[in-house]
């Protein structure tokens, strides 16, 4: 797809880059180079073709490469953009008030002093207190206040942030890009203590150990060595591995301290002690190979959880009991007659999974993106959008802005499995995608070629391999053959190119409703036609409220048991 100056202008404006336009109107000139961070207007982007070049560090490439380097995926739109996300503007005076509160409150000051922080550090990072039991940590980006983190100190340990604000790496403005290394720690106070001990190039994550947003990657492109010093517990080490995978496993070192975190460590150890741990830090192990002994070690744990949820919850207890959730590596086929509600069922899955804080990528290739977003809102509200009040809609928009939902909105004419593999892999790295939904299989096939069964088989096999490689479940909607008997519950043999689809799928959910019966047309049966990991031939009964889009569970019957008693 051709790039023009309007695309480039929209992108750099959306990224809030400072820029000027070259006198001959041929180039945009950015103040900051995203790669070497020189701030003297030496980064040029050609308006006609989108080619970029930094006159200082020689970084160059096309517009697509620039977007990828900045943690963005061309052709992907997130839910926040669809519902017109706007970041909350914060007043710097608020930080001054909170800081003044802290200096007047001995209990709040003691919280920071007990953690080893000096008055100089408290002043430098403008730490504060809101007088209701929450200490505050302001976040800055390019010298602008972009968020404030709150931590409860009076009762249990809790955190909160100001909603609809930018997430940044803490202490990012103090980085020295002339050095070849950076230290990343799990939290702001770890970074404060590290900085206090003289480690200038130290950053703190601000959104939890398990998340490392793709937009942070470009900030760290120039560093040859990255030392990841997350908490030594299981959650911290899992997050460290995830961050290293995104940043590049070859340049990351894992710093594991004897204490839980750097803050605790520096209370009883010196700067030189920490330098020793940095020098002896090891690279992360390869994950591509697993030994039999490792599998044996995990066997008891696997057996202990044989009846529990192992994947993402569908939102329906009976379905979760049978499938044990949408699990890593799974390819789930959803099929049924036209207009039975396949897409809407998946939107019900999406709505439930988003509430658990998970990240989802959707290829809605039937078009009508805004219809799907409105359908999501109706499912959540339990009423059609035209019957919702303005307040209800605004409240839902605020809620949905926090969700990590991404849509493919690029060109579809040339979209095939090769492109889906590339885009999904990049999205998984950038946005931590945990579930992919493709609606539908037959939109990504080349129907002009002969031997359609082989083409379908190759496509389904590629998508299954993608699920395994990325360690995520993928839901793939597939059409049925034309059926003469519409009163018959479809089976696997009724799938288009059924043998090719059946072979690589782990789960097949078949939807059916008697659309010719006015009283029963909204009674949808979802049959678990295949379940590689457990019970199959089970029918789940739902009422499909076509006005709201909600699937409401009714009862469960087991075809196998019925057969055994007859």
C-alpha positions, 0 to 999 in steps of 0.5 A: 500500500502506497505511503503519502505525506498525510500518512506520515504526518498522521503517524508522527503527530500521533507519536507526539514527535516535535518536527519542522518541515523542510523549506522545499516541502520535501521532508519532515525533520524530527527534533529527536532521532528515535535511534541515537536520540540526538535532539538537533533536528537531524532526522529526516523523513521524505514526504513522498516515499517515507524513507528516513535517514539520521544525519548523525547516526546514519540510521535509515530505512523505509516507513514500514521499518520505522514503524516496526522499530518504534514498536508499532505494527502497520495495519494494526488498530487498537480498541483505544484508537477506535473509541478515540482515546485521549491521554489525560493532561496532567498539571505539574502543580499537582506534583508540587502539592503532593511533594509538599504533603510528603515533606510535612508528614513524618509517617509518609517520609518514614516509608521512603527513609525506611527503604533507604531513600535520602532526602536528595533522592526524594527531592530529585524524583519529586516523590509525594503523598496524597494525605489519604494513605498513598505515596506518589511517584510521578512519571516523566517523558521528555520533561513532561509529566505523563502519569502518577503512580500511587502506592498504599502504605497504611494498610495492604500493599496496593498500586494505582495509576491515573487512567488514560495516561501514557505508560513510560519507563521510569527515569527515562529522561535521565539516560545517558545514550553515550554509554553502551549499557542500561539496567532495567529493574522491576519498579520505580523505587528500585530505580530510585535506589539504583540511581542514588547509588550512582547507576545513572542508566537505570530504568524502572518498569511501571506496569508490572513485571509481566508486561513490557510494552512494544513502544518502549523498545525503540528507547533502548535500540542503541544499547549493546548490553541490557541488564535485567534485574527483576525480582527473584521470585517466580513472577519476576523471573517470568517477566524478565524472560519475557522482556529479554525475548522482546529486547533481544535475547543476545544482548540481555543479561539476567541479574538474580539477586539473593534478596527479592529486589534491588531496593532490599539488596541495597539496604544491606549491600554496597554499590560494589556488591551490585557491580559484582552481580552485574559482572557475573550476570548470565545470559538467558537460557534457550527455550527451544530445547527441553530435556526429558528430566525437565518434563519429569519434574513438571509431571506431578504439577501437571497431574495435580491440575488435571481438572483445573483451568489450564488456559484462558477462560471462555467466560462459560463455566461448562465450556471451561470445564470441558475444554479447560480453557483455551490453552497454549498451542491450541488451534480452535475451529469455530464453525456453523451455518451462515448467520448462526452467530459464529462471529458474535460468539467469539466477541463474547469470548473476547469480552470475557478474556479482556476482563482478565487483563489479557491481550487479543489480536483479531483479524475480522476479515468480514469487514465492519470493524465499528459494528464489531466494536458496537457489538462488544459494547452491547454485550457488555451492557446487556442492551443494544447501543441505541437503548443505552444512555450517554453516561452508560456509553461514556463509562464503557468507553472509559473501561474499554480504553484499558483493554488490550484489543488489537484489530488488523485493519490493513489491506485484505486483497493480498492477505494470506497465511504468510502475511498473517504469520509475519504480522501476528509474530510481530504483534505478539512481540510488540503487544504481548498477544495471548489470543488470536482470532481469525474470522475467517479461514476462507478469506485468506485462501487463494480460490483461483488455484486448483487443489483447494484441499491441499491449499486449505491443509497448508493454511490450517497447518501453518496457523496451527504451527503459529499457535505452537511457535508463539505458545498461544491459542488461535481461534479460526472460524471456518465455513460449512459446505452447503447443506441440504438438510438444515434440520441436521446438526452439522458434523466435522464432515460438513466442514469445507475441506473437512479432512484438511481442517480436522487433521490439525485442529485441537478443538472443533466447536460446531454451532447449530440452530433451527433457523426455520422454527420461530420459537427455537431459532435463537436456541443455539447448540454448541457441540464440542465435536472434537477435543484433543485434550479431553471430553468431546461430543458434548452439547452446550445449550445457549440462548442467543440474544440477537439484539444484545449479542449475548450468549446466555447458557442454558443446560448441558447434555452429553451425547455420549452418555445419552448413547450409553443409556439407549 
